[in-house]
Each structure stands twice: as C-alpha cells, then as structure tokens.
Amino acid sequence: MSDDKNVQVQPSLFGDDAPAPSDAAVPAPARTPRARVAELNRVLNHAAYAYYALDRPEMSDAEFDRTLQELLALEAAHPELVSPDSYTQRVGGYVSEQFEPVTHAARMYSMDDAMDLDELDEWLARTDEALGATPERPVAYTCELKIDGLGVALTYRDAQFVRAATRGDGTTGENVTANVLTISDIPRALAPAGLARLADGGLGRSVEVRGEVYMPRHSFQRLNEDADAAGTAPFANPRNAAAGSLRQKDPKVTSHRDLETFIYAVADEAPIDVHTQHDFLAWLRDCGFSVNPHFARCTSAAEVHAYCERALAHRDELDYDIDGVVVKVDSFASQEALGFTARAPRWAIAFKFPPEEKRTVLREIRVQVGRTGVLTPVAEFDPVTVAGSTIARATLHNVDEIERKNVRVGDTIVVHKAGDVIPEVVGPVLELRPAGAPEFHMPERCPSCGSPVVREEGEVAYRCVSIDCPAQAVERLIHWGSRNAMDIDGLGDEIVGRMVEQGLLSDVADFYDRLTEKDLAEVWTGRQTVDGEDIVVGPVIAAKIMAQVVESKRRGLARVLFGLGIRHVGATVARQLAAHFGSMEALATASEEDIAAVDGVGPKIAASVREFFSVEKNVAVVERLREAGVVLEEERREPERPQTLAGLTFVLTGTLERHTRDEAKAALQALGAKVTGSVSKKTSYVVAGAAAGSKLTKAESLGVPVLDEAALEDILATGNPPA
C-alpha cells in the first residue's frame, strides 16, 4: 500500500475538540534519592502485580505513570541507583503458574507514556530531530487507538495457527491456546492475500503477531446481567472481564464470554514484505486478522494532536474501551534506526487519556468496618455514569484523606474511576458548597457493635477493638474465601452477608463443620434459564460453592495463615512463616523471638502472631479446621542447595540445547544467582546460546564475560562460578 489517503481515520467518528488532561497524585517523597528509588520500585511492583497477576488494579493509570516517570527521572539524575531489578529495567507483567509458560519469539516491550500533549510534543520533537526531519521531508507517524484489553501473541507456522500466549513479563507468557481457539475472529490459517507478501508463502516459516483481546461493551453488559441473575459477583470493567475470561481453566467458559481481538504488531524477525506500519496493518487485514479501522497516518505534530483530541472526545461512541492513543514512527527502517531502551521502543509512545470525570452530589459519608476492625469512611453520592458503568459510592480511605480533599456531606463533588476501574472522589466544587455543610468527624463508637473506637499513636486508621464485632466477622469470612487466601469461588460480599445474617456462619471453621449445601441453597432464591432449562438458582450456586469449599481444604498452610487475617500477616509473610515452621502446630508453639527471627518477619509481626495464638477462641477455630480436614502443613521441598552464586547476576540469550531458558533460570536461581532480562555494567555473566542477538553484542561492548552452554553446565553441576 502506498502512502495515500485510504487509511485515514473515519471522520464520522472523530470530529470535536477534547478536554485537556488532568494531573494525578504520586506517593509522598522519601528523605533521600536512594530511599525514594526503593520506595517507588516497591509501589510500582505492587501495583503491577495487582494489575497483571490478579486483574485487580489498585492504582490509577495516571498515578502509575507519574510514579514511573519520577523513578525514571531519579535514575537519570543518579545512575548509580539503577539496579537490574528496577522496575525501569523490565517490561511490566507477571506470569501465572496456572498455565504452561511460553517463550515469545521476540521480547514484547512496554511503552513509554505521554501524560499530556506537551509531553507528546517533546517526544515528537526528539524523534524528528533524531531522524533528521525537515519541512520538505517530515517524519510520518501512524496513530492508533490504544485498546484497553489483554496483550496476546499468536504464532502461525506454515501459515497455520499453532499457539497463543499472554504477554506475561514480556519474555515469557502463559499458554492460552485452548481458550483463544474459542475466539471467533482469530483466523485458523493465514489468508492467501497475506501469504503473497510472506517469504516462501509462509511455508517453513513461523510468524508471531501481537494484539489485544478485549470484551465489547455490549457483551460486558450482558455478562454482568447474567452474573446478577445467578447471584455471582459482577466484573469491574471489560478489561478485567477479558483477562479473567482468557485465563479460565475450562475453555468452554471462555467460549461463552464473547471475546474479540485487534491485531497490530509482529515479532521483529517475521519475513514480511512490508516497510511501514500503516502498510503492515493492511497486510494483517489481508491475512484475515481483525484490525482496528480507526488509524491514521500523520506528518506533523498538529495532525497527531488532532487525532488524539478527536479520539478522546469520541471514545464513548465505541463499543470497546480505549485508554489512549499509540503514536508510532511509520517507517520500519526508521524504527530500526531508533531502536529500544531497556523497557520500551524509542519509536513509539502512548498518549494516555485522563480519567473521565463527572459531577454529582455527596449525600452521606458512611463508616464501614473491615475485617481487622479498621473504620473506613465511604462516600455515598447520587448515581452517575463514569467510564461505561454507573457508580454511587467510593472509599474515602481515612479521615486524613477527607480533610486533605476537604469534602463534606452536601457538596457537589467531582468523581472519576482510577484507571477506569476504581471509583474515586477527586474533590469538591467549593463554589457550589451549601451554607452550613458540616465537617466530618470519625465516630467515637463502632457503628456495627457500639464498642469504643481507638486510634493508635502513629497510625492513620481508627479501629474497633471488639473481637466479636459482627461487621468484622463478615469481612473476615469474605477475606477467607478470597483468591490469595482459600480461593473459594462464588463467595461474594452479598452471599456471605446473607449467611451471617441468617446465622449460618460466624467464623471460618463454620465453612467446613457447620455449613451444608441445603442451608446454602436457601440463602439465595429465584429462577434462571440455563441452556434452555428453567432452574432454581439456589441449589446451583450452593453446589458450586460447596465444591469449592471442599477443594479449599488442600490449599496448604500459607494460604490458611493469610486467610485467618492475623494482623500484619500478608500473603508474603504467610509464605515465609509456612516455609520456616512447616506446620501450624510448630508456629503456634513457637516463641515470639523464634518467630521474629524468620527472614522478613521482625518483632512487630511476631508480636501480632503470638497475640493471635494467645486468644483461646482463635486456637479453637484452628483446631476445628484441623478436625474438618483442612491441611495445616506446608509441603516440604527438597533442601536448598548452597547459595554459591549469591551476588552474581546472569543474563540468558539465544537458544540453549539442553535446557529451556526457564529451566536454566530456575537452576541458577536455586544457587542464589539473580537472572535478569537486560545486560548492564553490573551483569556478572551472559550465557549465550545459538542465534544470540543484541544482548550478546551489548555484553561484548561492555566487557561482560560471555559463557557458552558447556560453561553453564559446569556451573550447574558444581555450583561454582567460572574461575
């Protein structure tokens, strides 16, 4: 395809001016650059894990991007603080253990972000300068909508579809082939029109294309209507629904979720006779892939601006979610000349949309009691539609946050969805504040049980001190069934609340020695049509949940410890305690000093654990769990090998004959080594297999020692680094 006008954005969809982006908050600064870098890395890694691994975003896109930009700026000013495990040195994402790992044909990079048009202009100016642009020979850019879905890589061999994988950590993804085969718009074979521009007609060749799996808005609405009818928890947004659907263990579930795709990229080594991005998109269509039609070729900053503004103004008219615009240098030759940073291409940038904001009226600040007794103020406001769904409440976190935002009951407030997911109160419209609007004060007594409320010195939270508080009981039971605890699918807030109200549950042991399928079936009433058959909903839900309850008995000690909700014991600490003590009995009888000596625990957590086991009621609950058959031991692993490679950093590149990269990585890590994906001056060794590429070249230029596979075998056999 030539550089003509037949690939422009459809003017019927994009036409008006867009509102200007807004700023987002970032974490409070630490005292020194080193401490701040450590803090920012911790925040980014936690947010990335919640987003990629759990499909439960905890930070807005804008806040995440601002945090990342601050980290990049700090590391640029203090290069000595850049470490191989910094978030800036890797592609965002996590690989689940639920699916077989897949190594991508080439790394799937993240993308740098522009949070406003000024930042976009700066990138365009740098890129124009790097490519020697002139008024007579401007740089051409392809603008594409940034689809809010789940990244996927599709592999075709001999023109036939053979495999699909999630993006994962950029190098390794999850094998989701069976689920992707249920998506109707993915071609099972490349069409002849596309093969004509593929070397050797695709025979004897592998091609890996990349894109997004998404759920259309109308399908998302129908999915949540079905969930509501069945009494199960609804999905937060189409992106979460798509991610959850693609990661189903049973492909039949995926097949009923109505997923679709947009494909827009290819692994670098694909032998295709195309030379520009817009030409490549046309080739993808010729192959039979679904390609988003709203892309445009632009040759000036003004044209790029206009595209971004129109996309933002008309995003609600689409049947799928977008969260920005991707701007790419159109010429593949120019892309190659610009290259990559450690985590992103220099030839592309994502212009991120600001969160959609709406005004509404704050009617009440209701105080909610959590499983650990923490009192959380929640804003209740007139329902308003934001980012495709209706919201009427949002957490205000704590009284300090209310004071900082200066919100009062009766205020007209601005709300948005952080990351287009989590409802959030931005602040009040002060000129519309009614006269006499009262300031908020935290209650002195628990709104659930009437017990005194305390605020410990140095803490921001107010807490109910009663262990018999019914509100805490509901939250503790919900937490017990959560994904990182006992993973009892179907235990939503409403159904647990009903069981507590009806006296079926009071503590976690009741799930196993008291709750029956008959009792549970009576909690939920109503009928639903399933596969053409009219059924009573209650028994269906009850059977599914009780099967999950039985299955949860085998989750192991770490999950039980986390599920018990011991104060300060999160999922990581629970795993450390389980690995060290091996059984609930050993932990329950350990001294506070022994517990504090566990790596990563310390005196504060140790005191909390001892306090938990000093309460007779808690010990009785644990004993009932044991009697019900809940596994209270952790599987013992083989003794660890001596950590002879501790302090050394390895990079693996190329194809190894005797190991997969994942196997080699695990073997090196078992000896204490750190294995990273990028080469730097701090890299100790690069292991180069066949067809090693740019990492080998960089290692040689930096003087990093390069090992062959025989040397790697020597290391793994002896446990010793090379002389």
ZIRALIN-V788209 format. One record per pair of residues at least 6 apart in sequence whose C-alpha atoms are under 6 Angstrom apart, sorted by the first residue. I is the first residue (numbers start at 1). J is the second residue. D is the distance in whole Angstrom. If there is no record, write none. Layout:
BEGIN
I|J|D / I|J|D
END
This chain:
BEGIN
1|279|5 / 8|296|4 / 9|294|5 / 9|295|5 / 9|296|5 / 14|310|5 / 14|311|6 / 14|314|6 / 15|310|5 / 16|310|6 / 17|309|6 / 18|309|5 / 18|312|6 / 18|313|5 / 21|116|6 / 21|354|5 / 22|354|6 / 24|62|6 / 24|63|5 / 25|63|6 / 26|63|6 / 26|67|6 / 30|36|5 / 41|87|6 / 50|56|5 / 50|57|5 / 51|57|4 / 52|93|5 / 52|94|6 / 53|94|6 / 55|240|6 / 60|418|4 / 60|419|4 / 61|419|5 / 75|82|6 / 89|342|5 / 89|343|6 / 90|343|5 / 91|109|6 / 91|110|5 / 91|169|6 / 91|170|6 / 91|343|5 / 92|169|6 / 93|168|5 / 93|169|4 / 94|168|5 / 94|169|5 / 95|168|5 / 95|173|6 / 99|174|5 / 99|175|6 / 100|174|6 / 100|175|5 / 101|173|6 / 101|174|5 / 101|175|6 / 102|172|5 / 102|173|5 / 102|174|6 / 102|175|6 / 103|171|6 / 103|172|4 / 104|171|6 / 104|172|6 / 106|267|6 / 107|170|5 / 107|171|5 / 108|170|4 / 109|170|6 / 109|343|6 / 109|344|5 / 110|343|6 / 110|344|5 / 111|344|5 / 111|349|6 / 112|349|5 / 113|349|6 / 113|350|5 / 113|351|6 / 114|120|5 / 114|350|6 / 114|351|5 / 115|352|5 / 133|139|6 / 139|299|6 / 140|298|6 / 140|299|5 / 140|330|6 / 141|297|6 / 141|298|5 / 141|328|5 / 141|329|5 / 141|330|5 / 142|296|6 / 142|297|5 / 142|327|6 / 142|328|5 / 142|330|5 / 143|295|5 / 143|296|5 / 143|326|6 / 143|327|5 / 144|295|5 / 144|325|6 / 144|326|5 / 145|325|5 / 146|322|5 / 146|323|6 / 146|324|5 / 146|325|5 / 146|326|6 / 147|322|5 / 148|321|5 / 148|322|5 / 148|323|6 / 149|212|5 / 149|213|5 / 149|214|5 / 149|239|5 / 150|212|5 / 150|213|5 / 150|243|6 / 151|166|6 / 151|167|5 / 151|211|6 / 151|212|5 / 152|165|6 / 152|166|4 / 152|167|5 / 152|210|6 / 152|211|6 / 152|212|6 / 153|164|6 / 153|165|5 / 153|209|6 / 153|210|4 / 154|163|6 / 154|164|5 / 154|208|5 / 154|209|5 / 155|162|6 / 155|163|5 / 155|207|6 / 155|208|4 / 156|162|6 / 156|206|6 / 156|207|5 / 157|205|6 / 157|206|4 / 158|202|5 / 158|203|4 / 158|204|5 / 158|205|6 / 159|189|6 / 159|190|5 / 159|202|5 / 160|189|4 / 161|188|5 / 161|189|6 / 163|177|5 / 164|176|6 / 164|177|5 / 165|173|5 / 165|174|5 / 165|175|5 / 165|176|5 / 166|173|5 / 166|174|5 / 167|173|5 / 179|251|5 / 182|255|5 / 183|259|6 / 187|288|6 / 190|287|5 / 191|287|5 / 191|288|6 / 193|286|5 / 194|283|6 / 194|286|5 / 194|287|4 / 195|201|5 / 197|272|6 / 197|273|5 / 198|272|5 / 199|271|6 / 207|270|6 / 208|266|6 / 208|267|6 / 209|265|6 / 209|266|4 / 210|263|6 / 210|265|5 / 210|266|6 / 211|262|6 / 211|263|4 / 211|264|5 / 212|261|6 / 212|262|5 / 213|260|6 / 213|261|5 / 214|242|5 / 214|259|6 / 214|260|6 / 214|261|6 / 215|238|6 / 215|242|5 / 215|259|5 / 216|319|6 / 216|320|5 / 217|319|5 / 217|320|5 / 220|238|6 / 224|234|5 / 227|234|6 / 232|490|6 / 233|492|6 / 235|241|6 / 245|254|5 / 262|290|5 / 262|291|5 / 262|292|6 / 263|291|5 / 274|280|6 / 275|332|5 / 276|330|5 / 276|331|4 / 276|332|5 / 277|330|5 / 323|353|6 / 324|351|5 / 324|352|4 / 324|353|5 / 325|350|6 / 325|351|5 / 326|349|6 / 326|350|4 / 327|348|6 / 327|349|5 / 328|347|6 / 328|348|4 / 329|347|5 / 335|347|5 / 338|346|6 / 339|346|6 / 340|346|5 / 356|416|6 / 357|415|6 / 357|416|5 / 358|414|6 / 358|415|5 / 359|413|6 / 359|414|5 / 360|382|6 / 360|412|6 / 360|413|6 / 361|381|5 / 361|382|6 / 361|411|6 / 361|412|4 / 361|413|6 / 362|381|4 / 362|409|5 / 362|410|5 / 362|411|6 / 363|380|6 / 363|381|5 / 363|409|6 / 363|410|6 / 364|380|5 / 364|409|6 / 365|378|5 / 365|379|5 / 366|377|6 / 366|378|5 / 367|376|5 / 367|377|4 / 368|375|6 / 368|376|5 / 369|375|5 / 369|471|6 / 370|472|5 / 370|475|6 / 371|472|4 / 371|475|4 / 371|476|5 / 373|463|5 / 373|464|5 / 373|472|6 / 374|462|6 / 374|463|4 / 375|462|6 / 375|463|6 / 376|397|6 / 376|398|6 / 377|396|5 / 378|394|6 / 378|395|4 / 378|396|5 / 379|393|5 / 379|394|5 / 379|395|6 / 380|392|6 / 380|393|5 / 381|392|5 / 381|393|6 / 382|392|6 / 383|391|5 / 383|392|4 / 384|390|5 / 384|391|6 / 387|420|6 / 394|423|5 / 394|424|5 / 405|427|5 / 407|428|6 / 408|439|6 / 411|433|5 / 412|428|6 / 412|429|6 / 413|427|6 / 413|428|4 / 413|429|6 / 414|426|5 / 414|427|6 / 415|424|6 / 415|425|5 / 415|426|5 / 416|423|6 / 416|424|5 / 417|423|4 / 417|424|6 / 444|453|5 / 445|451|5 / 445|452|5 / 445|453|5 / 446|453|6 / 446|464|6 / 448|471|6 / 449|469|6 / 453|463|5 / 453|464|5 / 454|462|6 / 454|463|5 / 455|462|5 / 477|508|6 / 480|486|6 / 480|563|4 / 481|487|5 / 481|488|5 / 485|559|5 / 485|562|6 / 485|563|5 / 486|552|6 / 486|559|6 / 488|548|5 / 488|549|6 / 499|505|6 / 509|621|6 / 509|625|5 / 512|628|6 / 517|542|6 / 520|542|5 / 521|538|4 / 521|539|5 / 521|542|5 / 524|538|5 / 525|538|6 / 526|537|6 / 527|535|6 / 527|536|4 / 527|537|5 / 528|534|6 / 528|535|6 / 553|630|4 / 553|631|6 / 554|631|6 / 556|631|5 / 556|632|6 / 556|633|6 / 556|634|6 / 557|578|6 / 557|632|5 / 557|633|5 / 557|634|5 / 558|574|5 / 558|575|5 / 558|578|5 / 561|574|6 / 562|570|6 / 562|571|5 / 562|574|6 / 568|605|6 / 578|634|6 / 581|587|6 / 582|633|6 / 582|634|5 / 583|632|6 / 583|633|4 / 584|632|6 / 592|606|5 / 595|606|5 / 596|602|4 / 596|603|5 / 596|606|5 / 613|619|6 / 643|671|5 / 643|672|4 / 644|671|6 / 645|671|5 / 645|672|5 / 645|673|5 / 646|672|4 / 646|673|5 / 648|673|5 / 648|684|6 / 649|673|6 / 649|674|5 / 649|675|6 / 649|683|5 / 649|684|5 / 650|675|5 / 650|684|6 / 650|685|5 / 650|686|6 / 651|675|6 / 651|676|5 / 651|677|6 / 651|686|5 / 652|686|6 / 652|687|5 / 653|688|5 / 653|692|6 / 654|688|6 / 654|689|4 / 654|690|5 / 654|691|5 / 654|692|4 / 655|689|5 / 655|690|5 / 656|689|5 / 685|705|5 / 685|706|6 / 686|706|5 / 687|706|6 / 687|707|5 / 687|708|6 / 688|708|6 / 715|721|6
END
